[in-house]
Amino acid sequence: MRPILSLAVFSSLLLANEANLDTIKPIKEFAPPPIITPNVTQSAFVENQFDRTQRNEYPFVTNLLDNSADMFHISAGMYGKSFYNSSLFKYRGSNFYTILNANFTKANNYKDGSGKKWNYGYNRQGQSAILGFVPNDLSELRLTFLRDNIDKDKQPEHAMDAFKTTRKVGKLNIRLGEEDLSNTLNFEFILKKVERKADNFHLRDATKNVKVDLKRNIFETNLKYDADFSSFHNQIGAGFEKDKHDGKRYLKRGSTWVFNGYRFADVRNDKFMLFDTLAYRFNEANEASLALKYEEQRSKLNGVDNKFFVPNPIAPNTTRKLIRQIYGEDVSDKIKKDAFSASLKYKFTPNDKDSYFAKLESLSRLPSNMERFNALYGQNDSGWIANPNLEPERHNRAVLGFKFGSEFYKEYLNSLQNKDAFSFGGHFIADSVKNLIIFDRRHSKTAMPLINKNDVISRNVDATLYSVNLNSEYSFARHFGLKSSLYYNYGQNKTDGRPLYQIRPFEANFAFDYKDYASFGSYNLGTALRLVSKQTRSDFSKQNGLGIDKKEAAKGFGLLDLYGGVEFKNKVGIRFGVANLFDKDYAEFISGDHVAALDPVVVHAPGRTFFISFHSSF
């Protein structure tokens, strides 16, 4: 019996480049849902921004079909009134491989636990293609194309709907050198194109018709070289990103559309990156690494002085004038910001089941376009004028982590020799933040004018963040399993002495599962309990805060799901279940994020929902 080492904590937040700035995210992000990629498409559920239960993590036996090496894969399912289907083709030859996928979602309205009907729904079509060529052991070329189209995405929490969203991603990867990265050069080229149209009249009735058109094009490229020497491994690289972002708002006056504000005033960003990670392996069990990253971003607003229509002739009618009115300072024609990050990590891996590590890191994050360049005037508290002169965030963090597995642990519901087995894991992060970027409100005390009186603004504050996660898995009696996970998060705005908004409340998840094999194949049954506590630390008021948090959504709740699956001869299968078995009426504290709703209506999650899906591979 191996000795159990003292408890540390396992971090799941930084798994790649130790100083990757992308690991630090804004407190609240607004964006379309993630693109459905080939690795998850066959097992995906219908995405619902108002229901954050992670049902895709349930251990359905149909996952064996979805993830098998077979050439053809098909899945189709009904989730309440909504539908999802996907087809996948994959093939690997002697020196080439390909993956092709097409998926379709039809999301329809639903009733919550009280019987109230919510005007939710969208149509979504996704396609992807991956083509790879491996001429020899020392080279590989891979082309990737992703397309995601979302139509009629209804937003009951907001005043406008995302009527059409189209995203396209093209990527070229070239590897020259060893596949194990012992002496390897990697090139990457990425093109991203996003077009989005939002309005308040296609999917609802409005007295004043308003629409917003957004376009964004991003080009990214990077070059990385990996090398082993003695007990060292080093990765050094450089990258460049060009970002073009334009967004305009229009108001219909009579039969004419009038340009009445910039969402993004023809933004141009050029970003340069340098990074290096040096790792030293003392022996098989001990390793230390130091990662460094530097970014420099140069930004320009080409439309900063372009005039737009305003109802009041004395109101600011350019983006430059809006920024000067709110912040009392001008915006430079060229804005330059830089960010430097460093991460020092020690990792102890005594065997293939256990790992323990500690990190000390100072990570910096550059402001996003939404945090810096959004500039739309509005009456009272309906406007949103961001600050282009924000400073980058600085996160000084300590991260502790662990993952431990018992002698016979392999994976959940699949232990070695069918013996009882367990695993524990978790993370602890303590983060002292300088210049955390938050959304706030202007809080003007003057009676007039009403335009921009209590607009949303963005600013830097100092803050403290904590994150704790503990999880466990126990497989016993050959066929049974117990699973649990606990989450706790804390956020405090130290500058203003108030809680940060949209901080996830304490949550506990428990699952009890059964899995067995039969002459026809295999099957599983399970139940999952999700408990979410009341959130007492919130930002409820627009008078002295942002007001994005809502008391109605801060209530605690408990949900119970039942689910199961059966597969026949590793060829066909069915998964099924009941979500929210007791028809609980509740709302998620974390509000919807498909569109930038900073004063959202509380939308309740679906009540009792039956689901069933068919899966096949051959």
Sequence and secondary structure as in RCSB ss.txt:
>XXXX:A:sequence
MRPILSLAVFSSLLLANEANLDTIKPIKEFAPPPIITPNVTQSAFVENQFDRTQRNEYPFVTNLLDNSADMFHIS
AGMYGKSFYNSSLFKYRGSNFYTILNANFTKANNYKDGSGKKWNYGYNRQGQSAILGFVPNDLSELRLTFLRDNI
DKDKQPEHAMDAFKTTRKVGKLNIRLGEEDLSNTLNFEFILKKVERKADNFHLRDATKNVKVDLKRNIFETNLKY
DADFSSFHNQIGAGFEKDKHDGKRYLKRGSTWVFNGYRFADVRNDKFMLFDTLAYRFNEANEASLALKYEEQRSK
LNGVDNKFFVPNPIAPNTTRKLIRQIYGEDVSDKIKKDAFSASLKYKFTPNDKDSYFAKLESLSRLPSNMERFNA
LYGQNDSGWIANPNLEPERHNRAVLGFKFGSEFYKEYLNSLQNKDAFSFGGHFIADSVKNLIIFDRRHSKTAMPL
INKNDVISRNVDATLYSVNLNSEYSFARHFGLKSSLYYNYGQNKTDGRPLYQIRPFEANFAFDYKDYASFGSYNL
GTALRLVSKQTRSDFSKQNGLGIDKKEAAKGFGLLDLYGGVEFKNKVGIRFGVANLFDKDYAEFISGDHVAALDP
VVVHAPGRTFFISFHSSF
>XXXX:A:secstr
            S  SSTT GGGS  SS         TTTGGG     TT    GGGS  TTHHHHTSS SEEEE
EEEETTEEEEEEEEEEE SSEEEEEEEEEEEE  EE TTS EE   EEEEEEEEEEEEEEETTEEEEEEEEEEEE
EEE  TTSSSEEEEEEEEEEEEEEEEE TTSSEEEEEEEEEEEEEEEEESSSSS  SS EEEEEEEEEEEEEEEE
EEEETTEEEEEEEEEEEEEEEEEEEEEETTEEEEEEEEEEEEEEEEEEEEEEEEEESSSSEEEEEEEEEEEEEEE
ETTTT     SSTTS  SHHHHHHHHHSS   SSEEEEEEEEEEEEEE SSSS EEEEEEEEEEE   HHHHH E
E  BTT  EE  TT   EEEEEEEEEEEEE TT  BTTB GGG  EEEEEEEEEEEEEEEEEEEEE     S   
BTTT EEEEEEEEEEEEEEEEEEEEETTTEEEEEEEEEEEEEETTTTEE SS    EEEEEEEEEEEETTEEEEE
EEEEEEE    S    TTTS   S GGGGS EEEEEEEEEEEETTTEEEEEEEESTT      SS   SS  SS 
       SEEEEEEEEE 
